[in-house]
Amino acid sequence: MTSLSDQELNNYLSQKILPNFASLVDQDIDATLFDISGKALMATNKTATELGFNSYHDLVGMSYDRNNIDLIKKLFPISSDECISNIQICCDIICKVQRFVVEKKRAVTLIDLLPYNNNYATYLSTYFPILHPNGEVVAIETISTCSNIFGFQEYLLKMDESVINTSLFHPEDKGEIPFTKREREVLFLLAHNVTQDHIAQILQISRSTVANLIAQRICPKFGIQGANTKLLQRIALEKNYHSEMPQSLWRPSIIILDQELQDLIIAEQK
């Protein structure tokens, strides 16, 4: 296969891909078109508005570059320094997703829990490659859907700067069983039927760490032998550990649903 020259690539984008995508711009769809380097070429106006822009023209050229702090602060206005650091980690993951899509020529779906424009929602997003007739990837398109994927979605939707530190959050100590911050996080997520794999990605720790927390620290506090996750979930629900969200869980997260890509990212982090 002969690779496209830069001129051929640009011509194909301007003559074929961009005109086709343009028909979506005013539709009620969350969609963005990126070039193969990860820069936005076009988006729907719905996406632009949800990101805090007036129209898609304002986000052309945008990318998930962790070093573009001004853009990060525009997309996530109330972010603290710690939150920005977490967002930068998430930006790195999205960039890896985009490269993976281009290199492997296959779609990747992820769960996006980034607070765009102070909108605390959960998005199910699929990044898929757009191919030239010669088989070469020429662009990446993303389609996103706001979805109540996890049971704690209702907490995210209620959250804005004015409600942080309110009763949405779990107090540090209920006075019954003493838990560390990390144990509370895991217990709350388990109570909402989040898998150990997804908990690990949300908390940016290894799955083995999550498993050890459950088996060696949380289960014993409830008198549970071994790592009986289903029993632990039932007890957590009965004791209402699902009803109040640990404040520390208000954090940007990206959950990758492609196992091969998950493994690659974990390997790079070691």
N, C-alpha and C positions, 0 to 999 in steps of 0.2 A: 504494500500500500504506500502510495506517495503522499507525504504530509502536505497539508495546505500551507501555502505561503501566507505571510501576515496579510498581504493584500487580498488574497482569495478568502481568507477567514473573515476579514472585515466586510468584504463585498457580500458574502453569504449571510452574515449577520444583518447587514443593513437592508438587503434585498429580500430576504426570506424570513428570518427569525423575528426581527423586530416588527415588521408589518403584521405578522400573524399574532404576535403577543399584543399588539396595539388594540386589537378587538376586545381584549379583556379589561382594558384600563378603567372603564367606567362601570364595570360589572360589580356585583356584590360578592367579590371573591378576594381572599387574601392570597396574593401571588406576587412573586418577584423573579426577575430574570437577571442572572449574573453571567459575566464572562468567565472564562476558564481560570482566571486568576482570582476570582472571588469578588470582583467589583460589580456593583449594581448597574445594569444597563437600562432597566425599565421596571416599573411595578404598577400595580393597580392603585388607584387613588384611595381605595379603602385601606390598603396596607400603609400607604403614606400617612393617612390621617391617624391611624392607630399608633404610628411611630412618632407622631407629633409634628409632622410636616404639613404644609398647605396642599401640596400636590406631589406626584411622583417625580416631577422635574427636580425637586429639592433634594432628592436622595440619589440621583444618578451619580455614579462614581464612588458611592459609599461602599465600605467593606468592613468586615469584622476584624479589623486590625487592632490588636490589643494596645498599640502605642498611640492610637488616636484618642487621647483622653477627652478632647473637646467634644468629639462626637459621642463618646460614651456618656458624658455628662448631659448632653442634649437628649439622648435616648432615654436616660435614666436619671431624671432631674434631682431626686432627693437622695441619691446614693451617697453613703458615707465612704470614707477611705477604705474600710474593710469590705464594703459592698462592691466598690469599684475593683478591688483586687479579685474578688470572686467572679465578677463580670468578665474581667480579663481572662481568667481561666476558661470561662464558658466561650469567650470569643475564640480562644485557641482551639477549643474542641470543634466549634463550627467550621473553622478554617480547615481542620483535619477532615471533617466530613466532606467538605467541598472537594478537597484534593482526592479523597478516596473515591468519590463519585466519578471524577474525571479519569482517574487511573484505572478503576475497576469497571467503568462503564455500566454501573448498576445503581439503582435507587437505594437511598438510605432514609429510614424514618426515625425521627427523634421526638422526644417530649421536651418542649421549650417552656421553662418556668422563669423567664427573664421579665422583670417589671417594666416593659416598654411604656414610656410616657406615663408612668405611675399607674398603669393598668395591670393589676395583679391577677392575671389569668393564665390558664394552662393551654398551650397550643400543641396540637399534634401536627408536625411538619414533615413533609416528604421532599427530599432533594433528589431530583432525577436528572440524568444526562440528556442533552439534546444532541443528536448525532447528525453529521453530514452524510450524504449518500455513500461516501467512501468509508464510513464507519468511524470517522474521527469525531471525538467530542468537541463541540463548538461552543456550548453554553450549558448553564445549569439553571433549571427552573425549580422554584420552591412553591408548593401549595400548602397552606396552613389552615387549620380549623380549630377554633376555640372550642374546647371540649372539657367536660367534667370527668377527667380521666381518673382522678383520685378522689377519695371521699373528703379530703380537706380542701377541695376547690372552693367551697363556700367561704372558707376563711380568707383565701387569697382574694376573692372577689370583693369582700367587705373592706379590705385593708387599704388605707391611704395614710398619709403622714399624720393626720389628726387622730387616728385610732391606735397608733402604735403605743404600747404599754397599757392597753385597756384589757378588759375581761376576755378578749379573744384569746389571750395568751395564758398559758399554764404558769402559776406561780412557781418559784424555784423549789418550794418545799410544801407539800400538802400536809405534812405532819404525820402521815401514816407510815409509808415506807420511804426511806431516804434513797433518792436516785441522783446520780450525777447528771449534768446537762446532757451528755451524750446518751446516757441510758434513757432519759426522758424523750429525746428525739426519736430513738429507735422504737420505743414503746408506743409513742403516738402514731408513728408511721405504720407499724405493724397492726395497730388497732384499726387503721384505715385500709387494711388489706394490701399494703404496698409490699412487693416482694423484697427479699434480702438483696438481690442484685440491684434493684432500683433504689433501695435505701442507700446502698454503698455509693451509687452515683450521685444521689442528692447530697449526701454528707461528704462526698469527695474523700472516701476512705475505701479500703479494700473490702471485698466481700467476706474474706476470712475474718477480718476485724469485726464485721457485723455479726457473723456466726458466733464468734467467741464471746461477744458482748451478750448475746442471747443465751448461750449455753452456760457460760461461766459466771455471769454477773446478774442478769435480769431474772432468768428462770429460778435460780436459787432463792431470790428474795420473795418469790411467791410460793416457795416450797415445791416447785416443779422439778422432777427428776429429768436430767438430760436436757435436750433441746426440743421440747414439744411445742413447736411454733403455733399450731392450731389451738392448743389448750391455752397458751399464753395470750393469743388474740382474744379468745372468748373471755378470759378473766379481765383483760384490759378493757373490753367493752362493758362488762358487768360493773367494773369499778369506775367507769366513765373517763378513762384515760384518753378516750378519743374526742372528748367534748371540748377540751381546751388545748390550744396549740402552743407548744413551747416557742417563745419569742425568737430563740436562736434559729428556728427553722425558717424564719423569714430570710431567705437567702436565694440568690440566683442559682439556677441549676439547669443542666442539660442532661437528659437521659437518652443514651443511644440504644436503639432497639436492634441493631445489627450486631450479631455475636462476634463476627470476624473483626469488625472495626473496634468493638469493645476490647477485645483481646489485644489488638495493636496498641490502643491508647494506654491500656494497663501496662503493657510491656515497656512502652516509652517512659512511663512514670517511675519505673523501678530503677 
